[in-house]
Amino acid sequence: MKKKSIYKWYILLGILFVAITNIVAWICPAFCDWHTTYVTPIILNIFARLTNIFPFSVGEIMIVLGIILVLASVVIAITLIFLRNKPKYVKFTKMFYKVFAGILVGVCIVMTTNCTILYHCTPIDANPKVDYRKYTVEELEILRNHIVERCNYYMKLMPRDASGNIIFYGDMQAESKKALRGISDEFPKLKGYYPEVKNLMSSDLMSQAYIGGYYFPFSMEANANGNMYIANYPAVYCHELSHLHGYIYEDEANYLTYQACINSESDFFKYSGYLSVLIYIDNAYFHAIGDDYFYYITQPEVEEQVWVDSVFLTEEAWEEVEEDAVLSTDTVDEISDEFTETTLNLNGVEEGMLSYSLVVDLMLQYYDGILY
C-alpha cells in the first residue's frame, strides 16, 4: 500500500473513530464505564510511565509546541497569499498542512480516548445506603459545622516555622498515592500505577489563573502549580491523580480528594482534605441561610489561622508573581475562566465551573446517616 493511501486511511479512520466514539459515549454510559475500567489503566501504564521518566512536564512542552504550530499555520496561510506563484513554496505549504491535518486528527483521537469519554461515565455514588434526596438547611448546617470543627482541630496540630507557616517532613508524593490507594476498595479505578505529580514551569501564569493543578490527557500527567501555599498540595496532588484514573468530573475529584486525605494516616493530609472543601461548604451554607450574616455568626467560627492556612498563595508569593507578570492577573483569570467554562460545557457539564462546588451535594449524601 502506498504511503499516500495509508495517510488517507489514517485521516478517514481517525475521523470516523472520533465521531462514532463520541456519539456512543454520549448515549451509552456503560461503554464509558467499561473504557475507564479496562482501557484507561492500559493507557496510563504505558504513557504515564513513559512521561514519568522526564523530570519536567512533557505536557507543558506539548502545549508550547502546539501554540507554535498553530501560529505557524496562520503565518504560512497569510504568506501564501503573496507567494502563491512560487511552486516550491506552494509545495511546502501543502506538505505542512497535510502534516498539520494529521496532527489535528491525532489530537482529536487522544482527547476522545483520554478525556471526552470520561465525561460520560456513570456518576459515583457517595452513599449507596441512601437514595439521593434534597437536603435541608439544618442538615447543611450540621455538615458545615462538622467541617469547621475538624479544620479548627487539625489546625492546632500543624508544626510551624517561626513565621507560622506549616511544615511537612514527609514524602508528599508517596503519601498522596498511598492515600488514594487507601480508598481504592470503595473506588476500584483508583487502583494501579501513579506517576509523580510535576510542578509546572508556567506556575506564575497558573497562579494568575487561580489554577492549582492540571490533568494533561496527551501525556497522561498530573501537574501542579509550584507557587501554592503548602496546605494546598495534598489536595491538589490527589485531585489531579484521580483524574488520571478516570474520574474526570471536578466535583467527584474533589470528593475523592476529600476521602483520600481525611482517611490518610497523616494529620497534615487530613487538614488539607478538610480545608479543600471548607470554602465550598461554608459558601453554600451562607447562601442557604439567605446571606444572613447575623445568623451566620451564631454558628461555630472558623478560626483565623484556618483562613490563613487556606490561602492559595502567600502574600510574598503573589508579589513575586505580579512582579514578573506579562498580563494582568484579572485578564489571565478571565481568559482562564472562559476557557474552562467552555470546555466543561462542550463535554456535557452544564454547570460549568460551578461543577467544582457540587462536591457539597456528594458530601451531604455521604454524611447522610452519619451526622444526621
C-alpha atoms as one frame of an Amber mdcrd trajectory, in Angstrom:
protein
   0.000   0.000   0.000   1.323   3.413  -0.967   2.163   5.960   1.732  -0.416
   8.312   0.279  -3.141   5.693   0.692  -2.021   4.920   4.242  -2.255   8.595
   5.136  -5.745   8.914   3.643  -6.896   5.828   5.555  -5.431   7.261   8.764
  -7.336  10.522   8.304 -10.576   8.770   7.348 -10.482   6.136  10.089  -9.367
   8.724  12.637 -12.319  10.988  11.854 -14.729   8.026  11.928 -13.309   6.826
  15.247 -13.693  10.247  16.848 -17.225  10.761  15.506 -18.560   7.289  16.330
 -16.874   7.066  19.728 -18.200  10.448  20.814 -21.726   9.545  19.738 -21.573
   6.233  21.608 -20.095   7.970  24.675 -22.962  10.473  24.807 -25.679   7.819
  24.626 -24.076   4.874  26.441 -22.547   5.471  29.899 -21.899   1.709  30.206
 -19.401   1.955  27.352 -17.624   4.825  29.108 -17.544   2.861  32.370 -16.020
  -0.104  30.537 -13.450   2.151  28.889 -12.286   3.767  32.134 -12.208   0.387
  33.896 -10.249  -1.590  31.310  -8.739   0.742  28.672  -7.692   3.767  30.730
  -5.397   1.700  33.022  -3.567   0.351  29.967  -3.080   3.835  28.517  -1.986
   5.095  31.937   0.550   2.327  32.407   2.108   2.908  29.000   2.161   6.673
  28.585   2.349   7.838  32.207   5.311   5.528  32.839   6.996   6.888  29.727
   6.492  10.584  30.518   7.330   9.972  34.173  10.928   9.351  33.061  11.305
  13.081  32.476  11.704  15.425  35.476   9.731  18.167  33.713   6.155  18.259
  32.443   6.072  16.796  28.936   2.528  18.105  28.591   3.679  21.655  29.184
   6.210  21.304  26.346   3.441  19.917  24.139   1.296  22.970  24.845   4.122
  25.300  23.810   4.780  23.307  20.631   1.050  23.277  19.876   0.837  27.058
  20.172   3.866  27.450  17.905   2.308  25.077  15.361  -0.985  26.967  15.299
   0.787  30.321  14.937   2.927  28.876  12.144  -0.183  27.697  10.310  -1.615
  31.223  10.433   1.638  32.820   9.258   2.025  30.321   6.406  -1.575  30.891
   5.284  -1.032  34.657   5.167   2.341  34.327   3.446   0.830  32.060   0.788
  -1.266  34.989  -0.423   1.907  36.716  -1.560   3.875  33.643  -2.634   1.187
  31.615  -4.366   3.111  31.886  -7.654   6.151  30.179  -6.128   5.826  26.434
  -6.883   8.304  25.366  -4.195   6.520  27.382  -1.514   3.132  26.063  -2.607
   4.505  22.523  -2.405   5.894  23.211   1.080   2.563  24.680   2.154   0.653
  21.603   1.003   3.068  19.359   2.883   2.802  21.487   6.025  -0.991  21.446
   6.114  -1.015  17.742   5.368   1.121  17.152   8.451  -0.980  19.689  10.383
  -4.167  17.798   9.498  -2.602  14.529  10.618  -1.578  16.033  13.963  -5.045
  17.549  14.416  -6.701  14.177  13.873  -4.285  12.631  16.356  -5.153  15.323
  18.901  -8.868  14.578  18.477  -8.268  10.839  18.924  -6.311  11.347  22.146
  -8.830  13.874  23.507 -11.650  11.432  22.813  -9.838   8.487  24.394  -8.338
  10.200  27.425 -10.830  12.944  28.157 -14.187  13.123  26.346 -15.231   9.547
  27.097 -14.500  10.098  30.782 -17.090  12.881  30.945 -19.926  10.458  30.251
 -19.258   7.790  32.860 -21.842   6.854  35.448 -21.502   9.312  38.368 -20.092
   7.912  41.599 -22.434   7.143  44.487 -21.183   8.772  47.677 -23.532   6.710
  49.851 -25.083   3.563  48.334 -27.083   3.035  51.541 -29.349   6.016  50.896
 -31.241   7.374  47.935 -30.185  10.834  46.858 -32.589  13.499  48.079 -32.737
  17.219  48.687 -31.143  18.083  51.982 -32.391  20.698  54.417 -30.628  23.850
  55.543 -30.398  22.309  59.008 -28.530  19.296  57.621 -26.201  21.545  55.647
 -25.591  23.474  58.863 -24.606  20.273  60.666 -22.208  19.368  57.860 -20.736
  22.871  57.749 -20.147  22.929  61.496 -18.541  19.481  61.386 -16.042  20.605
  58.726 -15.322  23.803  60.662 -14.682  21.816  63.850 -12.318  19.448  62.021
 -10.411  22.340  60.437 -10.067  24.115  63.756  -8.881  20.901  65.406  -6.234
  19.886  62.870  -5.002  23.446  62.518  -3.699  23.212  66.079  -1.746  20.022
  65.298   0.343  21.504  62.487   4.091  22.020  63.082   5.071  25.521  62.002
   8.161  27.621  61.381   8.960  30.946  63.026   6.685  32.743  60.547   3.732
  30.490  61.289   3.916  28.567  58.018   3.082  24.868  58.116   5.983  22.420
  57.899   5.645  18.921  56.455   8.501  16.481  56.913   7.241  13.501  54.906
   7.158  12.499  51.235   4.094  14.276  49.849   4.156  12.402  46.539   4.264
   8.989  48.215   1.635   9.935  50.776  -0.740  11.156  48.033  -0.526   7.846
  46.205  -0.922   5.914  49.444  -3.964   7.997  50.380  -5.713   7.307  47.057
  -4.913   3.609  47.188  -6.359   3.663  50.709  -9.865   4.251  49.313  -9.445
   2.086  46.201 -11.513  -0.780  47.626 -14.518   1.525  47.501 -13.419   3.203
  44.260 -11.619   0.430  42.303 -10.473   2.665  39.441  -8.038   4.247  41.893
  -6.012   1.044  41.996  -2.868   0.726  39.918   0.009   2.895  38.843   0.580
   6.526  39.849   3.236   8.780  38.294   4.844  11.698  40.080   2.923  14.974
  40.106   5.060  17.572  38.331   5.281  21.275  39.138   4.899  23.417  36.049
   7.429  25.926  34.764   4.469  28.186  33.985   3.311  28.226  37.609   3.239
  32.049  37.611   0.662  32.016  34.822  -1.307  29.292  36.601  -1.279  31.402
  39.734  -2.772  34.343  37.846  -5.460  31.985  36.557  -6.042  30.664  40.092
  -5.342  27.114  38.940  -3.879  24.693  41.443  -3.320  21.750  39.141  -3.903
  20.408  35.659  -4.511  16.964  34.164  -2.941  16.746  30.719  -4.508  13.941
  28.629  -1.872  13.983  25.876   0.976  12.976  28.157  -1.120  11.363  30.925
   0.487  13.624  33.509  -0.752  15.230  36.705   0.646  18.746  37.016   0.660
  21.191  39.908   1.215  24.880  40.480   4.603  25.240  42.158   3.763  28.579
  43.808   0.957  27.458  46.100   0.935  27.580  49.864   1.928  24.197  51.262
  -1.513  23.310  52.663  -2.895  23.062  49.108  -0.568  20.362  47.825  -2.050
  17.171  49.304  -5.499  18.043  47.962  -4.200  19.189  44.566  -1.998  16.107
  44.166  -4.849  13.734  44.978  -7.276  15.698  42.792  -5.111  15.578  39.673
  -4.084  11.948  40.207  -7.747  10.939  40.472  -8.308  12.497  37.028  -5.592
  10.202  35.654  -7.570   7.213  36.883 -10.738   8.145  35.038 -12.572  10.403
  37.497 -12.803  13.490  35.314 -15.749  15.299  36.932 -14.462  18.091  39.147
 -16.941  17.501  41.956 -16.043  13.798  42.015 -12.321  14.547  42.011 -12.902
  16.972  44.893 -14.879  14.339  46.791 -12.316  11.584  46.217  -9.601  14.000
  47.307 -11.516  14.677  50.498 -11.988  10.983  51.248  -8.382  10.113  50.437
  -6.966  12.911  52.587  -9.149  12.529  55.684  -8.513   8.772  55.691  -4.766
   9.276  55.440  -2.528   8.481  58.396  -1.050  11.984  58.117  -2.607  14.817
  60.132  -1.307  17.231  57.505  -3.195  15.391  54.767  -6.314  15.262  56.925
  -6.099  19.018  57.431  -5.601  19.649  53.712  -8.613  17.445  52.963 -10.896
  19.375  55.296  -9.551  22.702  54.023 -10.202  21.623  50.419 -13.995  21.538
  50.963 -14.352  24.249  53.617 -14.914  27.169  51.259 -17.444  25.247  49.123
 -19.498  24.150  52.117 -19.215  27.425  54.012 -20.318  29.420  50.955 -23.197
  27.024  50.239 -24.380  27.339  53.834 -24.139  31.137  53.853 -26.249  31.329
  50.676 -28.687  28.726  52.019 -29.490  30.942  55.036 -30.136  33.886  52.750
 -26.735  35.509  53.256 -27.893  36.309  56.788 -24.635  37.416  58.402 -26.101
  37.879  61.885 -27.384  34.302  61.938 -24.169  33.036  60.359 -22.030  34.379
  63.202 -24.087  32.431  65.753 -22.541  29.226  64.349 -19.101  27.808  65.264
 -16.480  30.197  63.949 -13.712  29.303  61.539 -10.566  30.281  63.426  -8.493
  32.982  61.789  -5.458  30.729  61.372  -7.571  28.284  59.362  -8.417  31.032
  56.883  -4.722  31.937  56.754  -3.821  28.318  56.007  -6.470  28.111  53.271
  -4.863  30.803  51.102  -3.989  29.915  47.536  -0.686  31.824  47.568   1.019
  33.710  50.348   1.410  37.470  50.028   5.118  37.030  49.300   4.384  34.534
  46.525   1.791  36.859  44.997   4.293  39.719  44.982   6.773  37.601  43.019
   4.089  36.517  40.547   2.862  40.068  39.956   6.397  41.368  39.601   7.147
  39.060  36.668   3.663  39.149  35.105   3.296  39.995  31.408  -0.501  40.298
  31.564  -2.641  41.486  34.441  -4.000  38.821  36.792  -7.585  39.930  36.068
  -7.059  39.377  32.336  -5.466  35.946  32.765  -8.143  34.881  35.253 -10.950
  35.982  32.935  -9.471  34.132  29.944  -8.908  31.018  32.058 -12.476  31.064
  33.388 -13.931  31.435  29.888 -11.784  28.573  28.558 -12.661  26.261  31.462
 -16.362  27.116  31.280 -16.473  26.460  27.534 -14.530  23.196  27.805 -16.813
  21.841  30.537 -19.956  22.881  28.654 -18.761  21.208  25.441 -18.223  17.988
  27.378 -21.777  17.996  28.683 -21.151  19.580  32.099 -23.970  22.132  32.082
 -22.935  23.629  35.425 -19.558  24.658  34.000 -17.200  25.924  36.694 -19.972
  25.605  39.276 -19.428  21.835  38.990 -16.497  22.180  41.401 -18.885  23.233
  44.163 -21.200  20.264  43.527 -18.923  18.384  45.909 -21.258  19.782  48.586
 -24.042  17.509  47.288 -21.749  14.481  47.459 -20.692  15.441  50.986 -24.300
  15.796  52.119 -25.099  12.396  50.682 -22.037  10.761  52.247 -22.812  12.035
  55.755 -26.484  11.023  55.499 -26.902   8.590  58.393 -23.592   9.603  59.946
 -24.113  13.200  61.054 -27.887  13.456  60.599
